[in-house]
Amino acid sequence: SFLEAMAQRYRNHPALQGYSFFFEFAGNLPGSFNWNDGYDTFTTHDFQQWSREKYGTLEKLNAAWEMKIPSWDAIVPPPNPPLADTSLAWRLDWWKFRVDYFNHFLIELAESVRKYDAKGVILYDSQIF
């Protein structure tokens, strides 16, 4: 990957102070994350898997979300902006999933650098959440 190649090449460079990852707020409106909203098919599929792992059965999921989801494949992210009658538990689970998803992404970034630079400082700043 690019990060592995960068860490391998510059890890011993005297000017290197560390690695900094910055994730800027991409939206124009308060609460709008645009590219990070996660309404694409890949993220929706991962949200379905995350929900299945969390609840185990549709009965437990439906009880928690106060909904009637007929199958795991029918799970979708809540609307943005949320509707007044949208399940609070559904929205909170969506946010928890997004935080988990983003944390997993950050861990992958750090692991890419750590393959070649075990001591370099790794920082990140985010205006996403």
WOMO-V99197 format. One record per residue. N is the residue number from 1. RES is the residue in three letters. PHI is phi in whole degrees, 0 to 359 (NA if undefined). PSI is psi in whole degrees, -180 to 180 (none if undefined). D_FIRST is the distance of its C-alpha to the first C-alpha in Angstrom with 1 decimal. Layout:
{{N;RES;PHI;PSI;D_FIRST} {N;RES;PHI;PSI;D_FIRST}}
This chain:
{{1;SER;NA;167;0.0} {2;PHE;302;-45;3.8} {3;LEU;295;-39;5.5} {4;GLU;296;-45;5.2} {5;ALA;297;-41;6.3} {6;MET;296;-48;8.6} {7;ALA;296;-40;10.0} {8;GLN;296;-41;10.6} {9;ARG;284;-41;12.3} {10;TYR;254;0;14.3} {11;ARG;305;-32;15.1} {12;ASN;254;10;18.6} {13;HIS;290;133;19.3} {14;PRO;295;-21;22.7} {15;ALA;273;-10;22.1} {16;LEU;285;121;19.1} {17;GLN;259;-20;20.7} {18;GLY;159;-171;17.8} {19;TYR;239;130;15.1} {20;SER;235;128;16.5} {21;PHE;246;128;15.3} {22;PHE;236;127;18.0} {23;PHE;242;109;18.7} {24;GLU;271;146;21.8} {25;PHE;300;123;24.6} {26;ALA;261;-9;24.4} {27;GLY;267;167;27.9} {28;ASN;260;-19;31.2} {29;LEU;245;150;33.4} {30;PRO;304;130;33.7} {31;GLY;84;1;31.8} {32;SER;261;119;29.9} {33;PHE;254;-2;26.1} {34;ASN;47;-101;25.5} {35;TRP;298;-23;21.8} {36;ASN;262;5;21.7} {37;ASP;299;-35;25.0} {38;GLY;82;28;23.3} {39;TYR;267;14;25.9} {40;ASP;280;167;23.7} {41;THR;294;-34;24.1} {42;PHE;293;-46;20.9} {43;THR;291;-38;21.8} {44;THR;300;-44;25.4} {45;HIS;299;-43;24.7} {46;ASP;295;-35;22.8} {47;PHE;294;-38;25.8} {48;GLN;299;-46;28.1} {49;GLN;296;-44;26.4} {50;TRP;301;-44;26.4} {51;SER;295;-41;30.1} {52;ARG;298;-43;31.0} {53;GLU;294;-37;29.6} {54;LYS;289;-45;31.5} {55;TYR;259;-28;34.8} {56;GLY;80;-43;35.0} {57;THR;227;153;37.7} {58;LEU;294;-30;38.5} {59;GLU;299;-45;41.8} {60;LYS;292;-41;40.2} {61;LEU;298;-49;37.7} {62;ASN;297;-36;40.6} {63;ALA;294;-43;42.8} {64;ALA;291;-43;40.2} {65;TRP;274;-8;39.4} {66;GLU;55;48;43.0} {67;MET;225;-180;42.0} {68;LYS;231;73;42.5} {69;ILE;281;122;39.1} {70;PRO;280;-24;40.1} {71;SER;203;163;36.8} {72;TRP;298;-35;33.3} {73;ASP;291;-16;32.1} {74;ALA;274;-6;34.5} {75;ILE;288;130;32.6} {76;VAL;228;160;31.3} {77;PRO;296;152;30.3} {78;PRO;293;157;33.4} {79;PRO;296;151;34.4} {80;ASN;230;117;33.4} {81;PRO;287;156;35.7} {82;PRO;294;144;37.3} {83;LEU;281;158;40.7} {84;ALA;300;-34;43.6} {85;ASP;263;14;44.0} {86;THR;289;136;40.3} {87;SER;302;127;40.0} {88;LEU;296;-41;39.0} {89;ALA;297;-38;37.4} {90;TRP;298;-47;35.3} {91;ARG;296;-42;34.1} {92;LEU;295;-41;33.5} {93;ASP;297;-38;31.5} {94;TRP;299;-44;29.4} {95;TRP;293;-41;28.7} {96;LYS;299;-43;28.0} {97;PHE;300;-47;25.6} {98;ARG;298;-39;23.7} {99;VAL;295;-46;23.6} {100;ASP;301;-44;22.4} {101;TYR;298;-45;19.7} {102;PHE;292;-41;18.6} {103;ASN;299;-41;18.8} {104;HIS;300;-42;16.6} {105;PHE;299;-44;13.9} {106;LEU;296;-39;14.6} {107;ILE;297;-42;14.5} {108;GLU;297;-40;11.0} {109;LEU;299;-49;9.9} {110;ALA;297;-42;12.2} {111;GLU;296;-35;11.2} {112;SER;297;-42;7.6} {113;VAL;290;-43;9.7} {114;ARG;297;-22;12.5} {115;LYS;303;-33;11.0} {116;TYR;239;-13;11.7} {117;ASP;220;98;14.1} {118;ALA;280;-16;16.7} {119;LYS;243;-8;19.1} {120;GLY;295;142;17.5} {121;VAL;288;135;18.9} {122;ILE;239;123;16.8} {123;LEU;237;154;18.7} {124;TYR;215;150;18.5} {125;ASP;228;136;21.2} {126;SER;223;135;21.9} {127;GLN;252;17;24.7} {128;ILE;281;-46;23.8} {129;PHE;250;none;26.1}}
